[in-house]
């Protein structure tokens, strides 16, 4: 397995844990939660794509 992909999975888990804490603190609704997760997934895919294309 690609080490960069393992790092991305670890960052995603860390982000999800942090987002859960922030969501409780800010009382984000499900729509805001899904929006933040989608933005994170798109950014991570773009970063991963940049590293694999080169």
HUFEN-V510158 format. One record per backbone hydrogen bond with DSSP energy under -1.0 kcal/mol. NH is the residue of the N-H (numbers start at 1). CO is the residue of the C=O. E is the energy in kcal/mol with one decimal. If there is no record, write none. Layout:
# HUFEN-V510158
nh;co;e
NH;CO;E
NH;CO;E
This chain:
# HUFEN-V510158
nh;co;e
6;2;-1.8
7;3;-2.1
8;4;-2.1
9;5;-2.3
10;6;-2.3
11;7;-2.7
12;8;-2.4
13;9;-2.3
14;10;-2.5
15;11;-2.8
16;12;-2.5
17;13;-2.2
18;14;-2.4
19;15;-3.1
20;16;-2.0
21;17;-1.5
22;18;-2.4
23;19;-3.0
24;20;-1.7
25;21;-1.9
26;22;-3.0
27;23;-1.4
28;23;-1.2
33;29;-2.1
34;30;-2.5
35;31;-2.2
36;32;-2.3
37;33;-2.2
38;34;-2.6
39;35;-2.2
40;36;-2.2
41;37;-2.6
42;38;-2.5
43;39;-2.4
44;40;-2.6
45;41;-2.4
46;42;-2.2
47;43;-2.5
48;44;-2.7
49;45;-2.5
50;46;-2.1
51;47;-1.8
52;48;-1.8
53;49;-1.8
54;50;-1.0
